[in-house]
Amino acid sequence: MSQAGPRVVVVGESVAGATTVRRLRALGHTGPLTLVGAEPGGGPNRPPLSKHVLDGAQHDDTLGHALDGLDIELVRVAATGLDPAARTLCLADGRALAYDALVLATGAEPRRLAGPGQRGELVLRTLPDAQALRARLDTARSALVVGSGVLGMEVASACARRGVPVTVVDRQPPLERVLGGYLSGLLTARAEAAGIEVLVVDGDVALVGDPVSGLRLPDGTVLSADVVVTCAGDTPCTNWLAGTELAGPHGVHVDEQCRTAVPGIWAVGDVACLDTPCSGRTPFWSQAVAMAGVAAASVLGLPPSGPPTDDYFWTSVAGTSVKAVGPLPVHGPPDDVEGDPDTGNALLTWRHDGGPDTVVAHGRPITAGRLRARSRAGARSSVPAPA
Ligand SMILES: Cc1cc2nc3c(=O)[nH]c(=O)nc-3n(C[C@H](O)[C@H](O)[C@H](O)COP(=O)(O)OP(=O)(O)OC[C@H]3O[C@@H](n4cnc5c(N)ncnc54)[C@H](O)[C@@H]3O)c2cc1C
C-alpha cells in the first residue's frame, strides 16, 4: 500500500463508477486512483437516453459524468479478467493493473431475445443505441416495443411523441411489476390516450425476421413493424469475472458496506446485489449513487454517511412525470389523494404499518427532497406514542 493511501481501481465509467471516484476524493483519498471504462466516449448518464435523446440530437453531448480535477488515471479499455489472490486486474490491451482496493461498477446490459445469428435487434442502453434508434424513428411508420416496464414505456412514449404509431407487448400490464396495479391502471390510461396501443399476452413473444421485422405472439399471430425494440430487462455485466467466486446470476453479492465476499473488492450499482433485509439487485440511478457513497467510505475505512439503498425513483409516461419515494410496488388505491390522478396532477400516499409511506407525485413538480420528507413523516406518525 502506498504512503498516500491505497491504490484504488474502479471498473465501470458510468454513474456508479464516476460517483465512487468523486466520493473517494471528497472523503480525502489522496492516493492513486484509476477509473477503467469500456465505452469509448465514457458511459453516459442513461436516464436522458430514453427521455430526451430519442427526440433529437441536442442532448447528445451533455450526458458525460464530470471527472475534471479529480487527479485520476482514466483507462478506456475493457477489463477482461481478475486475479484476486494477486490483486491484479487484466485489461483487453494486455496490460495488468495492480490494486489494493477494487470497486466493481460494470453495470448491466440489455437482455436480448434474438436467436443465434438473427440480426437487427434494437435495444437501448448506450448513446450509440439511442442514436441508432432515433435514426430509425426518423423514417418509421410503425413500431413494436417488447416489454412494458420503465424502459419500454419510455421508448413507447418517445415513439408516440414522434408521431410513430406504437404497440407495446408484455405478459403484464404496463409498469405493474414495478409500481403495482393502481398506478399501472392510471398510467396505462394515459398511455392509451396518447395513442400507445397496449397488448397483454399470455406467454413469451419471439422476434421474427432476419433482420428483425416483427414479433410472433404466443397464439401464433405475427405482428410486423418498421422498428422493433426489445426492452425486456437487463443482466449484470459479470462475464469478465468468470472463474472468480464473485459472479452469480443476480450479480455480485455485497453486504451493507458494499463489500463482496473477496477481501479488497467492493461492488456498486446495477452489477451489485445487496444481501441485506431489503435485499436484491435494484437497477436504478439513485441506488447506484447511494451504493457508490457507501463503498467509497468503506474502502477508506470510514463510517458510511447513509444506507446503501435509495428508494427515490422516477420515470415519465406519455408526457407525465412519475416520481416516487417509499416501498414499491403499492397495491390497491392510495390512502390519501391530493389533486386529480386522472388529469395527471396529483400527490398520492400509501401508508404502511411501522414504516415510511410511499409517496408518488403523478405529474406534479416536486423535488426528491420534499417527497423524501413526506415519506419519512409517514414513518414518524405511524410510531405509537409512548404509554
Ligand atoms: C435508457 C435508460 C433510461 C433509464 N432511466 C432511468 C430513470 O429514469 N430512473 C432511474 O432510476 N434509473 C433509470 N435507468 C437506470 C440507470 O441508468 C442505471 O441504474 C444506472 O445507469 C446504473 O449505473 P451503473 O454505473 O451501475 O451501470 P451502467 O450505467 O450500466 O454503467 C456500467 C459501465 O461499466 C462499463 N463496463 C461494463 N463491463 C466492463 C468491463 N469489463 N470493463 C470496463 N468497463 C465495463 C459499461 O460499458 C458501462 O459504461 C435507466 C437506464 C436506461 C438504459
PDBQT file of the ligand as one rigid body, heavy atoms in Angstrom, charges set to zero:
ROOT
HETATM    1  C1  LIG A 401     -32.403   4.295 -21.280  1.00  0.00    +0.000 C 
HETATM    2  C2  LIG A 401     -32.367   4.188 -19.780  1.00  0.00    +0.000 A 
HETATM    3  C3  LIG A 401     -33.164   5.017 -19.007  1.00  0.00    +0.000 A 
HETATM    4  C4  LIG A 401     -33.129   4.934 -17.614  1.00  0.00    +0.000 A 
HETATM    5  N1  LIG A 401     -33.930   5.756 -16.883  1.00  0.00    +0.000 NA
HETATM    6  C5  LIG A 401     -33.897   5.674 -15.525  1.00  0.00    +0.000 A 
HETATM    7  C6  LIG A 401     -34.718   6.514 -14.726  1.00  0.00    +0.000 A 
HETATM    8  O1  LIG A 401     -35.494   7.305 -15.232  1.00  0.00    +0.000 OA
HETATM    9  N2  LIG A 401     -34.619   6.414 -13.370  1.00  0.00    +0.000 N 
HETATM   10  C7  LIG A 401     -33.754   5.545 -12.768  1.00  0.00    +0.000 A 
HETATM   11  O2  LIG A 401     -33.693   5.499 -11.531  1.00  0.00    +0.000 OA
HETATM   12  N3  LIG A 401     -32.965   4.726 -13.498  1.00  0.00    +0.000 NA
HETATM   13  C8  LIG A 401     -33.013   4.766 -14.857  1.00  0.00    +0.000 A 
HETATM   14  N4  LIG A 401     -32.216   3.942 -15.606  1.00  0.00    +0.000 N 
HETATM   15  C9  LIG A 401     -31.320   3.016 -14.912  1.00  0.00    +0.000 C 
HETATM   16  C10 LIG A 401     -29.999   3.708 -14.559  1.00  0.00    +0.000 C 
HETATM   17  O3  LIG A 401     -29.498   4.392 -15.683  1.00  0.00    +0.000 OA
HETATM   18  C11 LIG A 401     -28.998   2.655 -14.080  1.00  0.00    +0.000 C 
HETATM   19  O4  LIG A 401     -29.475   2.171 -12.837  1.00  0.00    +0.000 OA
HETATM   20  C12 LIG A 401     -27.609   3.234 -13.938  1.00  0.00    +0.000 C 
HETATM   21  O5  LIG A 401     -27.087   3.603 -15.175  1.00  0.00    +0.000 OA
HETATM   22  C13 LIG A 401     -26.678   2.209 -13.281  1.00  0.00    +0.000 C 
HETATM   23  O6  LIG A 401     -25.400   2.744 -13.262  1.00  0.00    +0.000 OA
HETATM   24  P1  LIG A 401     -24.102   1.786 -13.209  1.00  0.00    +0.000 P 
HETATM   25  O7  LIG A 401     -22.953   2.752 -13.227  1.00  0.00    +0.000 OA
HETATM   26  O8  LIG A 401     -24.228   0.825 -12.099  1.00  0.00    +0.000 OA
HETATM   27  O9  LIG A 401     -24.141   0.906 -14.544  1.00  0.00    +0.000 OA
HETATM   28  P2  LIG A 401     -24.109   1.294 -16.078  1.00  0.00    +0.000 P 
HETATM   29  O10 LIG A 401     -24.800   2.576 -16.308  1.00  0.00    +0.000 OA
HETATM   30  O11 LIG A 401     -24.573   0.071 -16.792  1.00  0.00    +0.000 OA
HETATM   31  O12 LIG A 401     -22.563   1.507 -16.388  1.00  0.00    +0.000 OA
HETATM   32  C14 LIG A 401     -21.618   0.478 -16.290  1.00  0.00    +0.000 C 
HETATM   33  C15 LIG A 401     -20.405   0.856 -17.103  1.00  0.00    +0.000 C 
HETATM   34  O13 LIG A 401     -19.437  -0.186 -16.957  1.00  0.00    +0.000 OA
HETATM   35  C16 LIG A 401     -18.869  -0.460 -18.220  1.00  0.00    +0.000 C 
HETATM   36  N5  LIG A 401     -18.340  -1.826 -18.238  1.00  0.00    +0.000 N 
HETATM   37  C17 LIG A 401     -19.019  -2.999 -18.309  1.00  0.00    +0.000 A 
HETATM   38  N6  LIG A 401     -18.177  -4.033 -18.328  1.00  0.00    +0.000 NA
HETATM   39  C18 LIG A 401     -16.928  -3.515 -18.277  1.00  0.00    +0.000 A 
HETATM   40  C19 LIG A 401     -15.636  -4.076 -18.275  1.00  0.00    +0.000 A 
HETATM   41  N7  LIG A 401     -15.448  -5.403 -18.330  1.00  0.00    +0.000 N 
HETATM   42  N8  LIG A 401     -14.546  -3.261 -18.248  1.00  0.00    +0.000 NA
HETATM   43  C20 LIG A 401     -14.733  -1.900 -18.167  1.00  0.00    +0.000 A 
HETATM   44  N9  LIG A 401     -15.933  -1.313 -18.157  1.00  0.00    +0.000 NA
HETATM   45  C21 LIG A 401     -17.029  -2.124 -18.210  1.00  0.00    +0.000 A 
HETATM   46  C22 LIG A 401     -20.018  -0.286 -19.188  1.00  0.00    +0.000 C 
HETATM   47  O14 LIG A 401     -19.532  -0.092 -20.507  1.00  0.00    +0.000 OA
HETATM   48  C23 LIG A 401     -20.684   0.962 -18.604  1.00  0.00    +0.000 C 
HETATM   49  O15 LIG A 401     -20.122   2.141 -19.115  1.00  0.00    +0.000 OA
HETATM   50  C24 LIG A 401     -32.259   3.988 -16.999  1.00  0.00    +0.000 A 
HETATM   51  C25 LIG A 401     -31.468   3.138 -17.785  1.00  0.00    +0.000 A 
HETATM   52  C26 LIG A 401     -31.523   3.227 -19.166  1.00  0.00    +0.000 A 
HETATM   53  C27 LIG A 401     -30.673   2.296 -20.002  1.00  0.00    +0.000 C 
ENDROOT
TORSDOF 0
